[in-house]
Amino acid sequence: MTFPFPEPEERANIWKILTPPEAPLDDDVDFAALGEDFELAGGHIKNALLRAAYRARDDGSSIAQRHLSTAAIAECQAQGKIVRVAPKEDDFGPLEPQPKVIKTKKGPAKSKKAGTKTK
């Protein structure tokens, strides 16, 4: 059975559904932004949520967007996805770095033989 890869809105819903209601979340958590910024499927989102919860606990704080973004970046990197940080303007201050996943094609690179002509 094949499952299609979730689109950004579906990923945002997965982030929401997998977050336990008793999880201490900061007011800055934006599931829509997480769904848009990170191309992760359900199991990887779950892993990122667990990473974020442990980091927040280590910080002695509730789970904030920075914990979730950092954990999502780590999860993308664990999958071999390229992640870059792009600035995002905040209404309350200067630009803050926000992660973006760069889509990459998988598969072997094709090369031309020396001396061949292209049409």
PDB file as gemmi writes it, atoms N, CA and C in Angstrom:
CRYST1    1.000    1.000    1.000  90.00  90.00  90.00 P 1                      
ATOM      1  N   MET A   1       0.847  -1.167   0.000  1.00  0.00           N  
ATOM      2  CA  MET A   1       0.000   0.000   0.000  1.00  0.00           C  
ATOM      3  C   MET A   1       0.900   1.240   0.000  1.00  0.00           C  
ATOM      4  N   THR A   2       0.570   2.190  -0.840  1.00  0.00           N  
ATOM      5  CA  THR A   2       1.345   3.413  -0.949  1.00  0.00           C  
ATOM      6  C   THR A   2       0.554   4.574  -0.362  1.00  0.00           C  
ATOM      7  N   PHE A   3       1.230   5.367   0.478  1.00  0.00           N  
ATOM      8  CA  PHE A   3       0.604   6.550   1.047  1.00  0.00           C  
ATOM      9  C   PHE A   3       1.259   7.777   0.418  1.00  0.00           C  
ATOM     10  N   PRO A   4       0.461   8.736  -0.041  1.00  0.00           N  
ATOM     11  CA  PRO A   4       1.051   9.945  -0.624  1.00  0.00           C  
ATOM     12  C   PRO A   4       1.729  10.778   0.471  1.00  0.00           C  
ATOM     13  N   PHE A   5       2.789  11.481   0.081  1.00  0.00           N  
ATOM     14  CA  PHE A   5       3.495  12.330   1.038  1.00  0.00           C  
ATOM     15  C   PHE A   5       2.585  13.492   1.417  1.00  0.00           C  
ATOM     16  N   PRO A   6       2.493  13.824   2.714  1.00  0.00           N  
ATOM     17  CA  PRO A   6       1.562  14.880   3.134  1.00  0.00           C  
ATOM     18  C   PRO A   6       1.962  16.267   2.638  1.00  0.00           C  
ATOM     19  N   GLU A   7       0.960  17.038   2.262  1.00  0.00           N  
ATOM     20  CA  GLU A   7       1.132  18.426   1.840  1.00  0.00           C  
ATOM     21  C   GLU A   7       1.266  19.301   3.102  1.00  0.00           C  
ATOM     22  N   PRO A   8       1.672  20.567   2.943  1.00  0.00           N  
ATOM     23  CA  PRO A   8       1.898  21.429   4.116  1.00  0.00           C  
ATOM     24  C   PRO A   8       0.726  21.486   5.111  1.00  0.00           C  
ATOM     25  N   GLU A   9      -0.489  21.619   4.609  1.00  0.00           N  
ATOM     26  CA  GLU A   9      -1.648  21.685   5.514  1.00  0.00           C  
ATOM     27  C   GLU A   9      -1.825  20.367   6.275  1.00  0.00           C  
ATOM     28  N   GLU A  10      -1.619  19.272   5.597  1.00  0.00           N  
ATOM     29  CA  GLU A  10      -1.722  17.961   6.246  1.00  0.00           C  
ATOM     30  C   GLU A  10      -0.615  17.784   7.285  1.00  0.00           C  
ATOM     31  N   ARG A  11       0.590  18.258   6.949  1.00  0.00           N  
ATOM     32  CA  ARG A  11       1.701  18.166   7.902  1.00  0.00           C  
ATOM     33  C   ARG A  11       1.408  18.996   9.145  1.00  0.00           C  
ATOM     34  N   ALA A  12       0.828  20.186   8.968  1.00  0.00           N  
ATOM     35  CA  ALA A  12       0.459  21.026  10.114  1.00  0.00           C  
ATOM     36  C   ALA A  12      -0.519  20.281  11.010  1.00  0.00           C  
ATOM     37  N   ASN A  13      -1.491  19.606  10.404  1.00  0.00           N  
ATOM     38  CA  ASN A  13      -2.461  18.827  11.191  1.00  0.00           C  
ATOM     39  C   ASN A  13      -1.786  17.663  11.907  1.00  0.00           C  
ATOM     40  N   ILE A  14      -0.807  17.035  11.275  1.00  0.00           N  
ATOM     41  CA  ILE A  14      -0.076  15.943  11.921  1.00  0.00           C  
ATOM     42  C   ILE A  14       0.666  16.480  13.139  1.00  0.00           C  
ATOM     43  N   TRP A  15       1.321  17.642  13.002  1.00  0.00           N  
ATOM     44  CA  TRP A  15       2.004  18.253  14.153  1.00  0.00           C  
ATOM     45  C   TRP A  15       1.002  18.451  15.298  1.00  0.00           C  
ATOM     46  N   LYS A  16      -0.185  18.989  14.989  1.00  0.00           N  
ATOM     47  CA  LYS A  16      -1.207  19.245  16.024  1.00  0.00           C  
ATOM     48  C   LYS A  16      -1.680  17.954  16.669  1.00  0.00           C  
ATOM     49  N   ILE A  17      -2.023  16.976  15.844  1.00  0.00           N  
ATOM     50  CA  ILE A  17      -2.594  15.716  16.343  1.00  0.00           C  
ATOM     51  C   ILE A  17      -1.600  14.951  17.209  1.00  0.00           C  
ATOM     52  N   LEU A  18      -0.325  14.956  16.816  1.00  0.00           N  
ATOM     53  CA  LEU A  18       0.676  14.202  17.556  1.00  0.00           C  
ATOM     54  C   LEU A  18       1.160  14.902  18.822  1.00  0.00           C  
ATOM     55  N   THR A  19       0.811  16.171  18.984  1.00  0.00           N  
ATOM     56  CA  THR A  19       1.190  16.895  20.202  1.00  0.00           C  
ATOM     57  C   THR A  19       0.169  16.574  21.293  1.00  0.00           C  
ATOM     58  N   PRO A  20       0.608  15.940  22.379  1.00  0.00           N  
ATOM     59  CA  PRO A  20      -0.339  15.601  23.443  1.00  0.00           C  
ATOM     60  C   PRO A  20      -0.989  16.858  24.028  1.00  0.00           C  
ATOM     61  N   PRO A  21      -2.269  16.787  24.374  1.00  0.00           N  
ATOM     62  CA  PRO A  21      -2.956  17.964  24.907  1.00  0.00           C  
ATOM     63  C   PRO A  21      -2.322  18.479  26.206  1.00  0.00           C  
ATOM     64  N   GLU A  22      -1.686  17.588  26.951  1.00  0.00           N  
ATOM     65  CA  GLU A  22      -1.061  18.009  28.213  1.00  0.00           C  
ATOM     66  C   GLU A  22       0.357  18.548  28.028  1.00  0.00           C  
ATOM     67  N   ALA A  23       0.864  18.530  26.801  1.00  0.00           N  
ATOM     68  CA  ALA A  23       2.212  19.047  26.536  1.00  0.00           C  
ATOM     69  C   ALA A  23       2.235  20.555  26.795  1.00  0.00           C  
ATOM     70  N   PRO A  24       3.226  21.022  27.542  1.00  0.00           N  
ATOM     71  CA  PRO A  24       3.309  22.465  27.821  1.00  0.00           C  
ATOM     72  C   PRO A  24       3.853  23.222  26.608  1.00  0.00           C  
ATOM     73  N   LEU A  25       2.968  23.891  25.869  1.00  0.00           N  
ATOM     74  CA  LEU A  25       3.360  24.623  24.663  1.00  0.00           C  
ATOM     75  C   LEU A  25       3.422  26.120  24.922  1.00  0.00           C  
ATOM     76  N   ASP A  26       4.446  26.778  24.373  1.00  0.00           N  
ATOM     77  CA  ASP A  26       4.517  28.235  24.393  1.00  0.00           C  
ATOM     78  C   ASP A  26       3.449  28.800  23.469  1.00  0.00           C  
ATOM     79  N   ASP A  27       3.129  30.065  23.672  1.00  0.00           N  
ATOM     80  CA  ASP A  27       2.154  30.729  22.814  1.00  0.00           C  
ATOM     81  C   ASP A  27       2.678  30.952  21.397  1.00  0.00           C  
ATOM     82  N   ASP A  28       4.008  30.860  21.210  1.00  0.00           N  
ATOM     83  CA  ASP A  28       4.577  31.140  19.891  1.00  0.00           C  
ATOM     84  C   ASP A  28       4.554  29.946  18.941  1.00  0.00           C  
ATOM     85  N   VAL A  29       4.073  28.797  19.390  1.00  0.00           N  
ATOM     86  CA  VAL A  29       4.064  27.600  18.539  1.00  0.00           C  
ATOM     87  C   VAL A  29       3.100  27.813  17.368  1.00  0.00           C  
ATOM     88  N   ASP A  30       3.625  27.588  16.159  1.00  0.00           N  
ATOM     89  CA  ASP A  30       2.860  27.784  14.927  1.00  0.00           C  
ATOM     90  C   ASP A  30       2.940  26.508  14.092  1.00  0.00           C  
ATOM     91  N   PHE A  31       1.922  25.657  14.227  1.00  0.00           N  
ATOM     92  CA  PHE A  31       1.925  24.389  13.511  1.00  0.00           C  
ATOM     93  C   PHE A  31       1.853  24.591  12.001  1.00  0.00           C  
ATOM     94  N   ALA A  32       1.153  25.629  11.556  1.00  0.00           N  
ATOM     95  CA  ALA A  32       1.062  25.902  10.116  1.00  0.00           C  
ATOM     96  C   ALA A  32       2.452  26.192   9.546  1.00  0.00           C  
ATOM     97  N   ALA A  33       3.253  26.966  10.272  1.00  0.00           N  
ATOM     98  CA  ALA A  33       4.612  27.274   9.816  1.00  0.00           C  
ATOM     99  C   ALA A  33       5.468  26.011   9.792  1.00  0.00           C  
ATOM    100  N   LEU A  34       5.329  25.155  10.789  1.00  0.00           N  
ATOM    101  CA  LEU A  34       6.092  23.905  10.817  1.00  0.00           C  
ATOM    102  C   LEU A  34       5.720  23.028   9.627  1.00  0.00           C  
ATOM    103  N   GLY A  35       4.431  22.947   9.327  1.00  0.00           N  
ATOM    104  CA  GLY A  35       3.974  22.158   8.184  1.00  0.00           C  
ATOM    105  C   GLY A  35       4.492  22.700   6.869  1.00  0.00           C  
ATOM    106  N   GLU A  36       4.577  24.003   6.772  1.00  0.00           N  
ATOM    107  CA  GLU A  36       5.062  24.652   5.551  1.00  0.00           C  
ATOM    108  C   GLU A  36       6.578  24.540   5.412  1.00  0.00           C  
ATOM    109  N   ASP A  37       7.288  24.693   6.512  1.00  0.00           N  
ATOM    110  CA  ASP A  37       8.750  24.782   6.467  1.00  0.00           C  
ATOM    111  C   ASP A  37       9.471  23.441   6.393  1.00  0.00           C  
ATOM    112  N   PHE A  38       8.849  22.382   6.877  1.00  0.00           N  
ATOM    113  CA  PHE A  38       9.557  21.106   6.974  1.00  0.00           C  
ATOM    114  C   PHE A  38       8.808  19.994   6.258  1.00  0.00           C  
ATOM    115  N   GLU A  39       9.481  19.386   5.289  1.00  0.00           N  
ATOM    116  CA  GLU A  39       8.899  18.283   4.538  1.00  0.00           C  
ATOM    117  C   GLU A  39       9.157  16.982   5.293  1.00  0.00           C  
ATOM    118  N   LEU A  40       8.318  16.740   6.291  1.00  0.00           N  
ATOM    119  CA  LEU A  40       8.428  15.544   7.118  1.00  0.00           C  
ATOM    120  C   LEU A  40       7.110  14.782   7.081  1.00  0.00           C  
ATOM    121  N   ALA A  41       7.211  13.467   7.105  1.00  0.00           N  
ATOM    122  CA  ALA A  41       6.018  12.620   7.203  1.00  0.00           C  
ATOM    123  C   ALA A  41       5.733  12.372   8.685  1.00  0.00           C  
ATOM    124  N   GLY A  42       4.637  11.687   8.966  1.00  0.00           N  
ATOM    125  CA  GLY A  42       4.163  11.499  10.336  1.00  0.00           C  
ATOM    126  C   GLY A  42       5.170  10.953  11.325  1.00  0.00           C  
ATOM    127  N   GLY A  43       5.876   9.891  10.968  1.00  0.00           N  
ATOM    128  CA  GLY A  43       6.836   9.293  11.883  1.00  0.00           C  
ATOM    129  C   GLY A  43       7.991  10.223  12.204  1.00  0.00           C  
ATOM    130  N   HIS A  44       8.401  11.014  11.229  1.00  0.00           N  
ATOM    131  CA  HIS A  44       9.501  11.956  11.446  1.00  0.00           C  
ATOM    132  C   HIS A  44       9.026  13.159  12.254  1.00  0.00           C  
ATOM    133  N   ILE A  45       7.773  13.547  12.071  1.00  0.00           N  
ATOM    134  CA  ILE A  45       7.205  14.620  12.893  1.00  0.00           C  
ATOM    135  C   ILE A  45       7.145  14.158  14.349  1.00  0.00           C  
ATOM    136  N   LYS A  46       6.754  12.915  14.569  1.00  0.00           N  
ATOM    137  CA  LYS A  46       6.725  12.372  15.933  1.00  0.00           C  
ATOM    138  C   LYS A  46       8.118  12.421  16.557  1.00  0.00           C  
ATOM    139  N   ASN A  47       9.136  12.011  15.795  1.00  0.00           N  
ATOM    140  CA  ASN A  47      10.509  12.064  16.289  1.00  0.00           C  
ATOM    141  C   ASN A  47      10.910  13.500  16.647  1.00  0.00           C  
ATOM    142  N   ALA A  48      10.543  14.445  15.784  1.00  0.00           N  
ATOM    143  CA  ALA A  48      10.879  15.850  16.035  1.00  0.00           C  
ATOM    144  C   ALA A  48      10.176  16.365  17.293  1.00  0.00           C  
ATOM    145  N   LEU A  49       8.920  15.969  17.489  1.00  0.00           N  
ATOM    146  CA  LEU A  49       8.197  16.376  18.702  1.00  0.00           C  
ATOM    147  C   LEU A  49       8.886  15.845  19.956  1.00  0.00           C  
ATOM    148  N   LEU A  50       9.337  14.597  19.905  1.00  0.00           N  
ATOM    149  CA  LEU A  50      10.043  14.029  21.062  1.00  0.00           C  
ATOM    150  C   LEU A  50      11.354  14.766  21.316  1.00  0.00           C  
ATOM    151  N   ARG A  51      12.097  15.053  20.260  1.00  0.00           N  
ATOM    152  CA  ARG A  51      13.345  15.817  20.409  1.00  0.00           C  
ATOM    153  C   ARG A  51      13.067  17.172  21.049  1.00  0.00           C  
ATOM    154  N   ALA A  52      12.031  17.844  20.555  1.00  0.00           N  
ATOM    155  CA  ALA A  52      11.682  19.174  21.068  1.00  0.00           C  
ATOM    156  C   ALA A  52      11.288  19.108  22.547  1.00  0.00           C  
ATOM    157  N   ALA A  53      10.529  18.090  22.914  1.00  0.00           N  
ATOM    158  CA  ALA A  53      10.102  17.953  24.311  1.00  0.00           C  
ATOM    159  C   ALA A  53      11.304  17.754  25.231  1.00  0.00           C  
ATOM    160  N   TYR A  54      12.248  16.923  24.812  1.00  0.00           N  
ATOM    161  CA  TYR A  54      13.456  16.706  25.618  1.00  0.00           C  
ATOM    162  C   TYR A  54      14.293  17.985  25.721  1.00  0.00           C  
ATOM    163  N   ARG A  55      14.407  18.720  24.630  1.00  0.00           N  
ATOM    164  CA  ARG A  55      15.184  19.973  24.669  1.00  0.00           C  
ATOM    165  C   ARG A  55      14.519  21.002  25.565  1.00  0.00           C  
ATOM    166  N   ALA A  56      13.201  21.103  25.486  1.00  0.00           N  
ATOM    167  CA  ALA A  56      12.478  22.046  26.346  1.00  0.00           C  
ATOM    168  C   ALA A  56      12.658  21.664  27.813  1.00  0.00           C  
ATOM    169  N   ARG A  57      12.580  20.367  28.108  1.00  0.00           N  
ATOM    170  CA  ARG A  57      12.784  19.904  29.482  1.00  0.00           C  
ATOM    171  C   ARG A  57      14.190  20.264  29.960  1.00  0.00           C  
ATOM    172  N   ASP A  58      15.187  20.040  29.094  1.00  0.00           N  
ATOM    173  CA  ASP A  58      16.566  20.384  29.453  1.00  0.00           C  
ATOM    174  C   ASP A  58      16.727  21.884  29.703  1.00  0.00           C  
ATOM    175  N   ASP A  59      15.951  22.705  28.975  1.00  0.00           N  
ATOM    176  CA  ASP A  59      15.984  24.158  29.161  1.00  0.00           C  
ATOM    177  C   ASP A  59      15.156  24.592  30.370  1.00  0.00           C  
ATOM    178  N   GLY A  60      14.351  23.679  30.899  1.00  0.00           N  
ATOM    179  CA  GLY A  60      13.470  24.027  32.015  1.00  0.00           C  
ATOM    180  C   GLY A  60      12.334  24.934  31.593  1.00  0.00           C  
ATOM    181  N   SER A  61      11.870  24.748  30.356  1.00  0.00           N  
ATOM    182  CA  SER A  61      10.814  25.607  29.826  1.00  0.00           C  
ATOM    183  C   SER A  61       9.744  24.781  29.121  1.00  0.00           C  
ATOM    184  N   SER A  62       8.699  25.474  28.704  1.00  0.00           N  
ATOM    185  CA  SER A  62       7.686  24.820  27.886  1.00  0.00           C  
ATOM    186  C   SER A  62       8.228  24.665  26.465  1.00  0.00           C  
ATOM    187  N   ILE A  63       7.536  23.894  25.654  1.00  0.00           N  
ATOM    188  CA  ILE A  63       7.968  23.655  24.269  1.00  0.00           C  
ATOM    189  C   ILE A  63       7.662  24.901  23.440  1.00  0.00           C  
ATOM    190  N   ALA A  64       8.715  25.491  22.890  1.00  0.00           N  
ATOM    191  CA  ALA A  64       8.577  26.710  22.100  1.00  0.00           C  
ATOM    192  C   ALA A  64       8.831  26.401  20.625  1.00  0.00           C  
ATOM    193  N   GLN A  65       8.505  27.358  19.787  1.00  0.00           N  
ATOM    194  CA  GLN A  65       8.731  27.202  18.347  1.00  0.00           C  
ATOM    195  C   GLN A  65      10.202  26.911  18.065  1.00  0.00           C  
ATOM    196  N   ARG A  66      11.100  27.546  18.809  1.00  0.00           N  
ATOM    197  CA  ARG A  66      12.538  27.326  18.578  1.00  0.00           C  
ATOM    198  C   ARG A  66      12.916  25.877  18.845  1.00  0.00           C  
ATOM    199  N   HIS A  67      12.294  25.243  19.855  1.00  0.00           N  
ATOM    200  CA  HIS A  67      12.560  23.827  20.132  1.00  0.00           C  
ATOM    201  C   HIS A  67      12.064  22.957  18.981  1.00  0.00           C  
ATOM    202  N   LEU A  68      10.855  23.250  18.509  1.00  0.00           N  
ATOM    203  CA  LEU A  68      10.265  22.459  17.429  1.00  0.00           C  
ATOM    204  C   LEU A  68      11.039  22.635  16.123  1.00  0.00           C  
ATOM    205  N   SER A  69      11.425  23.876  15.812  1.00  0.00           N  
ATOM    206  CA  SER A  69      12.176  24.130  14.578  1.00  0.00           C  
ATOM    207  C   SER A  69      13.541  23.456  14.621  1.00  0.00           C  
ATOM    208  N   THR A  70      14.233  23.573  15.757  1.00  0.00           N  
ATOM    209  CA  THR A  70      15.549  22.957  15.894  1.00  0.00           C  
ATOM    210  C   THR A  70      15.446  21.439  15.768  1.00  0.00           C  
ATOM    211  N   ALA A  71      14.418  20.866  16.389  1.00  0.00           N  
ATOM    212  CA  ALA A  71      14.215  19.418  16.319  1.00  0.00           C  
ATOM    213  C   ALA A  71      13.848  18.979  14.906  1.00  0.00           C  
ATOM    214  N   ALA A  72      13.048  19.776  14.208  1.00  0.00           N  
ATOM    215  CA  ALA A  72      12.672  19.447  12.829  1.00  0.00           C  
ATOM    216  C   ALA A  72      13.890  19.520  11.907  1.00  0.00           C  
ATOM    217  N   ILE A  73      14.757  20.493  12.134  1.00  0.00           N  
ATOM    218  CA  ILE A  73      15.992  20.587  11.347  1.00  0.00           C  
ATOM    219  C   ILE A  73      16.828  19.338  11.566  1.00  0.00           C  
ATOM    220  N   ALA A  74      16.975  18.928  12.829  1.00  0.00           N  
ATOM    221  CA  ALA A  74      17.759  17.726  13.142  1.00  0.00           C  
ATOM    222  C   ALA A  74      17.154  16.493  12.473  1.00  0.00           C  
ATOM    223  N   GLU A  75      15.840  16.412  12.450  1.00  0.00           N  
ATOM    224  CA  GLU A  75      15.166  15.267  11.823  1.00  0.00           C  
ATOM    225  C   GLU A  75      15.381  15.280  10.308  1.00  0.00           C  
ATOM    226  N   CYS A  76      15.307  16.458   9.690  1.00  0.00           N  
ATOM    227  CA  CYS A  76      15.568  16.569   8.250  1.00  0.00           C  
ATOM    228  C   CYS A  76      17.001  16.162   7.936  1.00  0.00           C  
ATOM    229  N   GLN A  77      17.941  16.628   8.752  1.00  0.00           N  
ATOM    230  CA  GLN A  77      19.339  16.293   8.529  1.00  0.00           C  
ATOM    231  C   GLN A  77      19.578  14.797   8.697  1.00  0.00           C  
ATOM    232  N   ALA A  78      18.880  14.175   9.642  1.00  0.00           N  
ATOM    233  CA  ALA A  78      19.017  12.736   9.840  1.00  0.00           C  
ATOM    234  C   ALA A  78      18.548  11.961   8.606  1.00  0.00           C  
ATOM    235  N   GLN A  79      17.633  12.558   7.833  1.00  0.00           N  
ATOM    236  CA  GLN A  79      17.146  11.945   6.597  1.00  0.00           C  
ATOM    237  C   GLN A  79      18.004  12.311   5.394  1.00  0.00           C  
ATOM    238  N   GLY A  80      18.984  13.175   5.592  1.00  0.00           N  
ATOM    239  CA  GLY A  80      19.835  13.595   4.492  1.00  0.00           C  
ATOM    240  C   GLY A  80      19.255  14.729   3.670  1.00  0.00           C  
ATOM    241  N   LYS A  81      18.252  15.414   4.195  1.00  0.00           N  
ATOM    242  CA  LYS A  81      17.683  16.553   3.483  1.00  0.00           C  
ATOM    243  C   LYS A  81      18.530  17.788   3.741  1.00  0.00           C  
ATOM    244  N   ILE A  82      18.631  18.632   2.740  1.00  0.00           N  
ATOM    245  CA  ILE A  82      19.378  19.878   2.875  1.00  0.00           C  
ATOM    246  C   ILE A  82      18.462  20.911   3.513  1.00  0.00           C  
ATOM    247  N   VAL A  83      18.965  21.572   4.546  1.00  0.00           N  
ATOM    248  CA  VAL A  83      18.179  22.589   5.256  1.00  0.00           C  
ATOM    249  C   VAL A  83      18.979  23.878   5.256  1.00  0.00           C  
ATOM    250  N   ARG A  84      18.309  24.964   4.941  1.00  0.00           N  
ATOM    251  CA  ARG A  84      18.962  26.268   5.052  1.00  0.00           C  
ATOM    252  C   ARG A  84      18.064  27.160   5.889  1.00  0.00           C  
ATOM    253  N   VAL A  85      18.640  28.177   6.486  1.00  0.00           N  
ATOM    254  CA  VAL A  85      17.871  29.091   7.317  1.00  0.00           C  
ATOM    255  C   VAL A  85      17.626  30.361   6.531  1.00  0.00           C  
ATOM    256  N   ALA A  86      16.350  30.732   6.418  1.00  0.00           N  
ATOM    257  CA  ALA A  86      15.966  31.945   5.708  1.00  0.00           C  
ATOM    258  C   ALA A  86      15.377  32.925   6.721  1.00  0.00           C  
ATOM    259  N   PRO A  87      15.638  34.215   6.576  1.00  0.00           N  
ATOM    260  CA  PRO A  87      15.094  35.177   7.528  1.00  0.00           C  
ATOM    261  C   PRO A  87      13.584  35.326   7.372  1.00  0.00           C  
ATOM    262  N   LYS A  88      12.930  35.568   8.485  1.00  0.00           N  
ATOM    263  CA  LYS A  88      11.488  35.786   8.492  1.00  0.00           C  
ATOM    264  C   LYS A  88      11.208  36.983   9.399  1.00  0.00           C  
ATOM    265  N   GLU A  89      10.497  37.961   8.892  1.00  0.00           N  
ATOM    266  CA  GLU A  89      10.270  39.168   9.664  1.00  0.00           C  
ATOM    267  C   GLU A  89       9.241  38.918  10.756  1.00  0.00           C  
ATOM    268  N   ASP A  90       9.573  39.413  11.929  1.00  0.00           N  
ATOM    269  CA  ASP A  90       8.701  39.287  13.085  1.00  0.00           C  
ATOM    270  C   ASP A  90       8.062  40.655  13.319  1.00  0.00           C  
ATOM    271  N   ASP A  91       6.776  40.684  13.632  1.00  0.00           N  
ATOM    272  CA  ASP A  91       6.085  41.951  13.867  1.00  0.00           C  
ATOM    273  C   ASP A  91       6.628  42.697  15.078  1.00  0.00           C  
ATOM    274  N   PHE A  92       7.312  42.010  15.955  1.00  0.00           N  
ATOM    275  CA  PHE A  92       7.752  42.607  17.205  1.00  0.00           C  
ATOM    276  C   PHE A  92       9.245  42.886  17.258  1.00  0.00           C  
ATOM    277  N   GLY A  93       9.961  42.730  16.171  1.00  0.00           N  
ATOM    278  CA  GLY A  93      11.390  42.970  16.238  1.00  0.00           C  
ATOM    279  C   GLY A  93      12.090  42.686  14.928  1.00  0.00           C  
ATOM    280  N   PRO A  94      13.408  42.543  15.004  1.00  0.00           N  
ATOM    281  CA  PRO A  94      14.202  42.322  13.798  1.00  0.00           C  
ATOM    282  C   PRO A  94      13.975  40.938  13.210  1.00  0.00           C  
ATOM    283  N   LEU A  95      14.577  40.724  12.071  1.00  0.00           N  
ATOM    284  CA  LEU A  95      14.467  39.435  11.403  1.00  0.00           C  
ATOM    285  C   LEU A  95      15.066  38.336  12.254  1.00  0.00           C  
ATOM    286  N   GLU A  96      14.389  37.212  12.309  1.00  0.00           N  
ATOM    287  CA  GLU A  96      14.885  36.044  13.017  1.00  0.00           C  
ATOM    288  C   GLU A  96      15.047  34.922  12.019  1.00  0.00           C  
ATOM    289  N   PRO A  97      16.082  34.089  12.172  1.00  0.00           N  
ATOM    290  CA  PRO A  97      16.258  32.988  11.219  1.00  0.00           C  
ATOM    291  C   PRO A  97      15.143  31.965  11.348  1.00  0.00           C  
ATOM    292  N   GLN A  98      14.608  31.546  10.218  1.00  0.00           N  
ATOM    293  CA  GLN A  98      13.596  30.512  10.168  1.00  0.00           C  
ATOM    294  C   GLN A  98      14.056  29.452   9.181  1.00  0.00           C  
ATOM    295  N   PRO A  99      13.953  28.175   9.544  1.00  0.00           N  
ATOM    296  CA  PRO A  99      14.442  27.122   8.664  1.00  0.00           C  
ATOM    297  C   PRO A  99      13.565  26.923   7.437  1.00  0.00           C  
ATOM    298  N   LYS A 100      14.199  26.541   6.358  1.00  0.00           N  
ATOM    299  CA  LYS A 100      13.510  26.153   5.135  1.00  0.00           C  
ATOM    300  C   LYS A 100      14.180  24.895   4.607  1.00  0.00           C  
ATOM    301  N   VAL A 101      13.403  23.956   4.155  1.00  0.00           N  
ATOM    302  CA  VAL A 101      13.947  22.740   3.572  1.00  0.00           C  
ATOM    303  C   VAL A 101      14.008  22.940   2.066  1.00  0.00           C  
ATOM    304  N   ILE A 102      15.152  22.621   1.499  1.00  0.00           N  
ATOM    305  CA  ILE A 102      15.330  22.727   0.056  1.00  0.00           C  
ATOM    306  C   ILE A 102      15.023  21.367  -0.544  1.00  0.00           C  
ATOM    307  N   LYS A 103      14.119  21.349  -1.503  1.00  0.00           N  
ATOM    308  CA  LYS A 103      13.786  20.087  -2.162  1.00  0.00           C  
ATOM    309  C   LYS A 103      14.959  19.638  -3.017  1.00  0.00           C  
ATOM    310  N   THR A 104      15.271  18.381  -2.927  1.00  0.00           N  
ATOM    311  CA  THR A 104      16.347  17.822  -3.743  1.00  0.00           C  
ATOM    312  C   THR A 104      15.822  16.606  -4.482  1.00  0.00           C  
ATOM    313  N   LYS A 105      16.405  16.349  -5.649  1.00  0.00           N  
ATOM    314  CA  LYS A 105      16.053  15.154  -6.406  1.00  0.00           C  
ATOM    315  C   LYS A 105      16.928  14.012  -5.930  1.00  0.00           C  
ATOM    316  N   LYS A 106      16.334  12.863  -5.791  1.00  0.00           N  
ATOM    317  CA  LYS A 106      17.108  11.688  -5.406  1.00  0.00           C  
ATOM    318  C   LYS A 106      17.415  10.876  -6.651  1.00  0.00           C  
ATOM    319  N   GLY A 107      18.454  10.101  -6.569  1.00  0.00           N  
ATOM    320  CA  GLY A 107      18.821   9.246  -7.679  1.00  0.00           C  
ATOM    321  C   GLY A 107      20.223   9.554  -8.139  1.00  0.00           C  
ATOM    322  N   PRO A 108      20.771   8.672  -8.953  1.00  0.00           N  
ATOM    323  CA  PRO A 108      22.147   8.866  -9.410  1.00  0.00           C  
ATOM    324  C   PRO A 108      22.245  10.052 -10.360  1.00  0.00           C  
ATOM    325  N   ALA A 109      23.348  10.744 -10.268  1.00  0.00           N  
ATOM    326  CA  ALA A 109      23.594  11.865 -11.172  1.00  0.00           C  
ATOM    327  C   ALA A 109      23.944  11.314 -12.551  1.00  0.00           C  
ATOM    328  N   LYS A 110      23.449  11.967 -13.578  1.00  0.00           N  
ATOM    329  CA  LYS A 110      23.750  11.547 -14.940  1.00  0.00           C  
ATOM    330  C   LYS A 110      24.847  12.445 -15.487  1.00  0.00           C  
ATOM    331  N   SER A 111      25.785  11.862 -16.166  1.00  0.00           N  
ATOM    332  CA  SER A 111      26.874  12.645 -16.755  1.00  0.00           C  
ATOM    333  C   SER A 111      26.985  12.304 -18.219  1.00  0.00           C  
ATOM    334  N   LYS A 112      27.474  13.298 -18.988  1.00  0.00           N  
ATOM    335  CA  LYS A 112      27.688  13.073 -20.410  1.00  0.00           C  
ATOM    336  C   LYS A 112      29.104  12.560 -20.620  1.00  0.00           C  
ATOM    337  N   LYS A 113      29.249  11.723 -21.627  1.00  0.00           N  
ATOM    338  CA  LYS A 113      30.578  11.236 -21.994  1.00  0.00           C  
ATOM    339  C   LYS A 113      31.315  12.343 -22.729  1.00  0.00           C  
ATOM    340  N   ALA A 114      32.596  12.401 -22.510  1.00  0.00           N  
ATOM    341  CA  ALA A 114      33.418  13.407 -23.188  1.00  0.00           C  
ATOM    342  C   ALA A 114      33.339  13.221 -24.695  1.00  0.00           C  
ATOM    343  N   GLY A 115      33.229  14.318 -25.417  1.00  0.00           N  
ATOM    344  CA  GLY A 115      33.254  14.262 -26.871  1.00  0.00           C  
ATOM    345  C   GLY A 115      31.889  13.998 -27.503  1.00  0.00           C  
ATOM    346  N   THR A 116      30.829  13.886 -26.704  1.00  0.00           N  
ATOM    347  CA  THR A 116      29.508  13.668 -27.300  1.00  0.00           C  
ATOM    348  C   THR A 116      28.850  15.010 -27.553  1.00  0.00           C  
ATOM    349  N   LYS A 117      28.009  15.075 -28.578  1.00  0.00           N  
ATOM    350  CA  LYS A 117      27.326  16.308 -28.915  1.00  0.00           C  
ATOM    351  C   LYS A 117      25.905  16.224 -28.411  1.00  0.00           C  
ATOM    352  N   THR A 118      25.372  17.387 -28.014  1.00  0.00           N  
ATOM    353  CA  THR A 118      23.976  17.465 -27.613  1.00  0.00           C  
ATOM    354  C   THR A 118      23.199  18.122 -28.728  1.00  0.00           C  
ATOM    355  N   LYS A 119      21.931  17.777 -28.857  1.00  0.00           N  
ATOM    356  CA  LYS A 119      21.079  18.346 -29.904  1.00  0.00           C  
ATOM    357  C   LYS A 119      20.448  19.618 -29.454  1.00  0.00           C  
TER     358      LYS A 119                                                      
END                                                                             
